[in-house]
Amino acid sequence: MRILVTGGGGFIGSHLTEHFLQRGDHVVVVDDFSTGNRRNLEHLESNPNLRVINSDLGKTACVQEACHDVDAVYHLAAAVGVALIAKQPTQTIHRNIYPTQLLLDELRRHHLAGKPIPLFLASTSEVYGKNPKAIWNESDDLVFGPTTKPRWSYGASKAIDEFLCMACVREHQMKIVIGRFFNVVGPRQSGAYGMVLPRFVEAAMQGKPLMVHDDGQQTRCFAHVNDVVYAVTELMQHPQCYGQIYNIGSDSPVSILDVAKQVISIVNPKTSIEFQSYTDAYDEDFEDIRRRVPDLARLKKAIEYTPRYLLADIIQDVWKYKQRNAG
Ligand SMILES: NC(=O)c1ccc[n+]([C@@H]2O[C@H](COP(=O)([O-])OP(=O)(O)OC[C@H]3O[C@@H](n4cnc5c(N)ncnc54)[C@H](O)[C@@H]3O)[C@@H](O)[C@H]2O)c1
């Protein structure tokens, strides 16, 4: 197969790329390395089956070139991370919507010409916004805060991507699977854009205090990137999954304070925890989500899926990666 991975120079995209290359596929990566890193692909670059297009996907010519002669597309390129979103809301909205529109236009052209190309869209748990339900399933309402608070632009822009995809499914029966990722973590994730686990591990390694936002009682479910890559690629193997939306991740909630405590006990028991207000961490407009837990019933009905990694394993993996790549 020839596979296009947009955002393949990023954290999850580089793991997907590696998976396909190991399987013997040819992979075209499009990435402008805005938040990704060329180092994520360094170990793969000698593979003749990999082609990297260093370009912004928000250009028609780039999208046309990237989609030429591919058998499937995994669309992960996006502006990611709460810190980035709070600082650059215009970029977030633009990067998350416009390239998806161009990609869907191109895939629709192929589809109408008799060459349907299946698409996976990486969406996010952020589309549920602040829905007050304890566990979110794919049919639940999207509950966003006001447009005066930029953090909601991430979830809203990804929701527009989903609407665009569902419109293509409805109008043209295009083969599209949407996956809503819940806190994916693992080697190669950058802490530079507000992601909590790499931030904590880096701080512990440097002997600095772990900065926990607010009271640390927010809960999240952390999934190892290998489990997520498995789920994504499995879903795309099953034609009955086309036109569907799936939560993807782990459904074991843990408080951020407990994550900090586990990182300290595994990486460096001499470090400590400090608490920081959202206003100091982001800005005074910042609004967080207290609890974020997916209902995985639909995913487990579609494919064999049990997350294989415990949080302690994930912390070990991230730590080992950072030790190998220090400096
Ligand atoms: N990591 C998570 O926990 C998580 C959670 C929910 C959803 N997601 C989604 O998964 C996808 C991948 O996220 P990630 O964590 O690997 O982030 P990442 O920042 O590491 O990857 C995104 C990649 O897209 C590239 N990119 C962004 N805009 C581009 C453009 N216009 N043209 C070309 N390349 C562009 C970036 O350089 C980067 O390499 C994103 O769509 C994100 O919304 C991730």
The ligand as an SDF file (V2000), in Angstrom:
LIG
                    3D

 44 48  0  0  0  0  0  0  0  0999 V2000
   -1.6550   13.8820   21.5140 N   0  0  0  0  0  0  0  0  0  0  0  0
   -2.8930   13.8380   21.9500 C   0  0  0  0  0  0  0  0  0  0  0  0
   -3.1370   13.5330   23.1040 O   0  0  0  0  0  0  0  0  0  0  0  0
   -4.0360   14.1430   21.0270 C   0  0  0  0  0  0  0  0  0  0  0  0
   -5.3180   14.1810   21.5980 C   0  0  0  0  0  0  0  0  0  0  0  0
   -6.3910   14.4550   20.7780 C   0  0  0  0  0  0  0  0  0  0  0  0
   -6.2020   14.6330   19.4210 C   0  0  0  0  0  0  0  0  0  0  0  0
   -4.9580   14.5980   18.8990 N   0  0  0  0  0  0  0  0  0  0  0  0
   -4.8330   14.8170   17.4630 C   0  0  0  0  0  0  0  0  0  0  0  0
   -3.8640   13.9350   16.9120 O   0  0  0  0  0  0  0  0  0  0  0  0
   -3.1620   14.5730   15.8540 C   0  0  0  0  0  0  0  0  0  0  0  0
   -1.6690   14.4600   16.0810 C   0  0  0  0  0  0  0  0  0  0  0  0
   -1.3410   15.0960   17.3180 O   0  0  0  0  0  0  0  0  0  0  0  0
    0.0990   14.9840   17.9970 P   0  0  0  0  0  0  0  0  0  0  0  0
   -0.1150   14.8800   19.4400 O   0  0  0  0  0  0  0  0  0  0  0  0
    0.9060   13.9760   17.2920 O   0  0  0  0  0  0  0  0  0  0  0  0
    0.6470   16.4450   17.7450 O   0  0  0  0  0  0  0  0  0  0  0  0
    1.9380   16.9580   16.9490 P   0  0  0  0  0  0  0  0  0  0  0  0
    1.9570   18.4460   17.1060 O   0  0  0  0  0  0  0  0  0  0  0  0
    3.1380   16.2210   17.3970 O   0  0  0  0  0  0  0  0  0  0  0  0
    1.5860   16.5520   15.4570 O   0  0  0  0  0  0  0  0  0  0  0  0
    0.9500   17.3940   14.5450 C   0  0  0  0  0  0  0  0  0  0  0  0
    1.8500   17.4990   13.3340 C   0  0  0  0  0  0  0  0  0  0  0  0
    1.1930   18.2370   12.3070 O   0  0  0  0  0  0  0  0  0  0  0  0
    2.1340   19.1320   11.7180 C   0  0  0  0  0  0  0  0  0  0  0  0
    1.3440   20.2070   11.1100 N   0  0  0  0  0  0  0  0  0  0  0  0
    0.5010   21.0790   11.7270 C   0  0  0  0  0  0  0  0  0  0  0  0
   -0.0790   21.8830   10.8240 N   0  0  0  0  0  0  0  0  0  0  0  0
    0.3930   21.5150    9.6050 C   0  0  0  0  0  0  0  0  0  0  0  0
    0.1450   21.9710    8.2820 C   0  0  0  0  0  0  0  0  0  0  0  0
   -0.6980   22.9730    8.0370 N   0  0  0  0  0  0  0  0  0  0  0  0
    0.8150   21.3770    7.2670 N   0  0  0  0  0  0  0  0  0  0  0  0
    1.6880   20.3540    7.5060 C   0  0  0  0  0  0  0  0  0  0  0  0
    1.9360   19.8740    8.7460 N   0  0  0  0  0  0  0  0  0  0  0  0
    1.2940   20.4490    9.7730 C   0  0  0  0  0  0  0  0  0  0  0  0
    3.0230   19.5490   12.8560 C   0  0  0  0  0  0  0  0  0  0  0  0
    4.2820   20.0560   12.4530 O   0  0  0  0  0  0  0  0  0  0  0  0
    3.1590   18.2380   13.6300 C   0  0  0  0  0  0  0  0  0  0  0  0
    4.2450   17.4710   13.1630 O   0  0  0  0  0  0  0  0  0  0  0  0
   -3.6960   15.9920   15.7800 C   0  0  0  0  0  0  0  0  0  0  0  0
   -4.6510   16.0850   14.7660 O   0  0  0  0  0  0  0  0  0  0  0  0
   -4.3540   16.2000   17.1330 C   0  0  0  0  0  0  0  0  0  0  0  0
   -5.4130   17.1200   17.0740 O   0  0  0  0  0  0  0  0  0  0  0  0
   -3.8670   14.3620   19.6700 C   0  0  0  0  0  0  0  0  0  0  0  0
  1  2  1  0
  2  3  2  0
  2  4  1  0
  4  5  1  0
  4 44  2  0
  5  6  2  0
  6  7  1  0
  7  8  2  0
  8  9  1  0
  8 44  1  0
  9 10  1  0
  9 42  1  0
 10 11  1  0
 11 12  1  0
 11 40  1  0
 12 13  1  0
 13 14  1  0
 14 15  2  0
 14 16  1  0
 14 17  1  0
 17 18  1  0
 18 19  2  0
 18 20  1  0
 18 21  1  0
 21 22  1  0
 22 23  1  0
 23 24  1  0
 23 38  1  0
 24 25  1  0
 25 26  1  0
 25 36  1  0
 26 27  1  0
 26 35  1  0
 27 28  2  0
 28 29  1  0
 29 30  1  0
 29 35  2  0
 30 31  1  0
 30 32  2  0
 32 33  1  0
 33 34  2  0
 34 35  1  0
 36 37  1  0
 36 38  1  0
 38 39  1  0
 40 41  1  0
 40 42  1  0
 42 43  1  0
M  CHG  2   8   1  16  -1
M  END
$$$$
